[in-house]
Amino acid sequence: MYVCSSNSMTFSLYRVTWTLLHMLISALHFIECVWISVRKKLDLLHKKCTEDEYDFISRYVKLFDKVPSHLVVIVGNESISYRDLANVAVWCIAAGISFISFYDHHGNLKKNETELFRALSEVTKGHLDNIIWGKKTKTHGLIKRNGTKNGVISTQKLHVNIFSLSDGKGALVQLARSICQSAISGQIKSADINQDIIDTKLQAEMDIPDPELALICGDVCSTYGFLPWQIRVTEFLQLQSHHNIQVKDFLLLLMRYGKCAQRFGK
């Protein structure tokens, strides 16, 4: 009688355990299904919001008198928000801006270039065909440049460049040394060294147009040593922070630039 009762209790225990396990698996399966459904809805919502965002920017910038072809974001002393910088890059595509350069005088952005690439990939959902990486970036030449997105030809290209202090004053020092060595070896006469030659060599090294607009992030209004030979006609505007920058902030800065009357020293 005691043995039979013990076996019955053991069987009941197994049965309860099996039932609880089955309920747990069913609950996990239900949660997984709900999460997949919610994730799909969020992806669709994000896609719709993103498409609406791009469409809004492309329509709104048509109201401006002018839009820069080359925009520079000077990070300054702020910590780097790769996601926000990636958003600005994508907004530039929608606004018809062909070049964007990110400048971090500390060199952290250049050192962690893959983080920006990853953020851009997330923002564009992996469609990086219309983004062309500059010669001085590690990603240069690694992305296909067929200009297609889901089989549709994309005409708007965005050239992305990353610079640090070594590309500014450091590049000038390096060029000066190179010219001096050329003069010593007789490859160039010292009488032929002038501003035009220096400008030509610097432009050939960068292979980008002079920026029309530069956004300085943070409270300090400084160029932080950004490519001094390329800012002759650059309009500088201050952005309190690039962290959590919104579309309206981006468009407001473009609108302010559109209203600027550049007299080029006249």
N, C-alpha and C positions, 0 to 999 in steps of 0.2 A: 504493500500500500504506500509506504514512504518513498520507495524507489519510483513508483509510477507517478506520484505527485511531483517528485523532483524533475522527472523527465517532462512532465506537463508544463512546469514553470519555465524550464529551459526553452521549450518550444515556443511558449508565449513570449519569452524575452526576445528570441530570434525574430519572431513575427513582428513584434513592436519595432525592433531595430530596423528590419527590412522595410516596414511601412514608413518609418521616419526618413530612412535613406531615400526611398522612392519619392516622398514628398519634397525632400530637399533638392533632389535632382530636377523634379518638375518645376520647383520654384526658380532654380537657377536657369533652367531652359526658358521659363517665362520672362525672367529678367533680361536674358540675352536677346530674346525676340523684341521686347520692348525697347531695349537700348539700340538695336539695329534699326528699328522703325524710327526712333527719335533721331538717330544719327543721320539717316537718309533725309528726314525732314529738315534738319539743321543744315545739311550740305546744300539742299535745294534752296533753302532760305538764304544761305550765305552766297550762293551763286547768283540768286536773283538780286540781292542787295548789292553785290559786287558789280553785276551788269548795270543795275540802275545807277550806281555810283559812277562808273565809267561814262555812261551815257550822259549823266548830269554834268560831269566835268567837261566833256567834249562839246556839249551844247553851250555851257556857260562861258567858256573861254572865247567863244565867237563874239561876245559882247565887248571884249577888251580891244583896245587900240593896237596892242602888240603883245606878243608872247615870246619869252626868251628861247633861243635855240639851244643854249647851254646854261644849265643851272648848277650852281655849286652849293653844297651843304657843308658848312664849316662847323664841325661838332663842338669845337672849343674844349672846355674843361668838363663837359658833361660825360657821364657814363654812357656807353653806347647801347641804344635800343635797336637791335637789328631788325626787329619786326616793323618798327615805325619807319626806319630808313627804307625798308623794302616797300612799304606802302607809298612813300613819297616817290620812289622810282616808278612804280606802276601808275601812279597818278600822272606822272610826267608823260607816259605813253598816251594816256587819255587826253592830255592837254596839247599833244603835238610837239612836245619838247624832245629834241633829238639826242641831246647829250646831258648826262648828269655826272657830276664828280663829287665824291665824298672825301673830305679832308679832315684828318685827325693828326694833329701835330705830334701826339704821343706815339703814334705808330701802332696802336692797338688794333685799329680797324684793319690795317694792312696785314698785321700778323694773324688776325682771325678772319680772314676773308671768306673762309668756308662757311662761317656762321651767317654772313650776309647772303651767300649763295643759297644756303638752306632756307633762310627766311623768304627769299624771293621765290624759291621753288614752292614753298607752302602757300604764299599769297597768290601765285599764278596757277596753283594746282599742277605744277610740273611743266607748264607750257612756257618754256624759256626761249622759244625759237626767235622771237623778235627782240631779244636782248643780246647785244654784242659787247663782250668784255674787252676793255682796253688792253693795249700792249703791255702795260706795266702790272697787269693783274695775273695771278697764278692761273685763273680760270680761262685766260685768253686762249682761244683755239680749241677748247674742249667742248663747246656747245655747237651743235649743228646750226647753220645759218641759212636754212632753206626758206625761212620766213613763213612757214605754214603752221596753222593751228587748227586741228581737226579737219584738215583737208582744205581750209580756206586760206587764201593768200593774204598775209598781213603786210601792209605797205609801210606801216609806222615802225621804225627801228629806234631803239634806245641804246646808245653807247654808254656803258657804265665804266667809270674810272675811279680808282682809289689812290689817294696821295697822302704822303706824310711829310714831315719837315725835311727829310732827305731829298725829296723831289723839288723842294723850293730853294732855300739858300744852299743846301748841300749840292744840288744839281749845278748851281752857278759856280761853286768852288771846283767841282769836278771838271766842268767845261773849261774854266780858267787854266787848270793844270794841263788839260789836254791840248789847249791852244799853245801854251808855253812849251810843251814838249815838241809840238809840231814846228814851232819857230826855232827851237834849238837844233832839231834834226834837219832843218832846212826845207821842210815840206811847205812852209808858208813864210812869207816875209813879214817882219814886224810892222812894216809900213802899210800892209794890206789889212791889218787887224782893225776893224771898226765896229760900230754898233750894228750895222746891217748884217755883218757876218755872224755876230753873236746872236742876234734875233733869229736869223735863218736856222742856225744850228739848234737853238732852243725849241723853235717851232717844229723842226723835223723830229726832235726827240720826243715831244709830247704828241704830235699828230692830232691835235684837237683844236677847235676854234677858241678864241678868247671868250670867257663867260660873260654874258650880259647881266646876269643876276646872281648874287651870292647871299645865302641866308646864314647869318651868324647866330648860333644857338647859345643861349645863356645870357647872363647879365653883363658880361664884359664885351664891349664893342672893340674887337681886335681881329686882324686878319690871321694872327697866329703864324705868320711867315708863309702864308699860302702864295705859291708861284708869283712872285712880285712882277715879273715881266708880262703877265697875262691879265692884269687887272686894271689896265689903263682906261677902259670904258665900262668897267663893271659897276653896277648899282648894288650897294650893300644895304640889306634890310635885316633888322634884328628879329629873331624869333625867341620868345622867352624860353622855350624848351622844345626839343624834338620828341620828347617823350609824350605819348598819347596825342600826337598831333592829329587833328581832324581835317576832313575835306574842306570845311569852311575856312579853316586857318590857312590852308594851302591856297585856296582860291582868293582869299583876301590879300595875301602877299603878291600873287600874280596880278591882282587888280591894282594894287599900289604901284607895282612896277609898270603896268600899262599906262598909268597916268603920269609917269615921270617924263620930263622933257630933258633929254640929254643934249647939251649944247657943245660938247667936245671942246671945252675951253674957250668958246666964243663969247 
